[in-house]
Every structure is written in structure tokens, then in C-alpha cells.
């Protein structure tokens, strides 16, 4: 029985340095964290509502230009910009064919602020197509631009 000795316990595996699999897992985790951080940073620079920022910038530019340019030109550009905003918000199929009263009805029903597009929006239907010498009240135009700025910041289509 002398040649038989008792089995001693196996030495535990050391905690440091980790096995190669753990290093791989750590590298994968760091890479994933870096990608998430880069994605969040990128979304702050280029948010989802990029068209809204562009539209808002154009509307603010129109508001500044209104002081020195004829109301007819500003109204024409505002009318076109409102169409482009409507198409971006709710789609071409729903908005591109709207004209006259139907266009004002649509604007009224899709503006949660309650702006009176029927009464104050008539300038959009008349002024862009008026003779060049015809002017308009710029305060009415300013109200339309302010309403459009508010409308751009809304979330989505209300139909």
C-alpha cells in the first residue's frame, strides 16, 4: 500500500490572466459599446427629423426676407415650401393633388394649433398668381410663416 498515495486536489485555475476566450469577449463588448456610442453621437448630429430642421430654416429665412422683398415673391416661396412640407409629412399620394379649398381644408385639419388656414391662408391661393405689381399685407404673410414654423415642429400627419 505504500506505493499508493492519496490524490491531492487540483490547483485552481488562476483568475489572471484570463483565457483567450474572455479576451475576445471583452474586445467584442468594447467594440459594441463604441459602436453604440458612435451611433448615439451620429443621431445627435443628424437627427431623424432632418427635413423638419431644413424646412424650419427655410421658413426663418423667408421671415427675414419678407422685410426687404415683395410679398408676392415670399408668398410664392411659402406656398411651394408648404407643399413640400406636406409631402414630406404625409406622402405625395395624399397631398400633391390638393388645390384651392381642398388644400386649405387639408392644412386646417392637419394643424393641431388651430390656426385659421381657411381665413388667413387665402393669400397663398391668390398672391402667387397675381400680377407683379399687386402687393399684400405683410403682417398676414408673417402670421402664415409663424403658423408654418409651428406646424413643421409637430410630430406627424393628423388625418
C-alpha positions, 0 to 999 in steps of 0.5 A: 500500500505504500506505493499508493498515495492519496490524490491531492486536489487540483490547483485552481485555475488562476483568475489572471490572466484570463483565457483567450476566450474572455479576451475576445469577449471583452474586445467584442463588448468594447467594440459594441459599446463604441459602436453604440456610442458612435451611433448615439453621437451620429443621431445627435448630429443628424437627427431623424427629423432632418427635413423638419430642421431644413424646412424650419430654416427655410421658413426663418429665412423667408421671415427675414426676407419678407422685410426687404422683398415683395410679398408676392415673391415670399408668398410664392416661396411659402406656398411651394415650401408648404407643399413640400412640407406636406409631402414630406409629412404625409406622402405625395399620394395624399397631398400633391393633388390638393388645390384651392379649398381642398388644400386649405381644408387639408392644412386646417385639419392637419394643424393641431394649433388651430390656426385659421388656414381657411381665413388667413391662408387665402393669400397663398391661393391668390398672391402667387398668381397675381400680377407683379405689381399687386402687393399684400399685407405683410403682417398676414404673410408673417402670421402664415410663416409663424403658423408654418414654423409651428406646424413643421415642429409637430410630430406627424400627419393628423388625418 
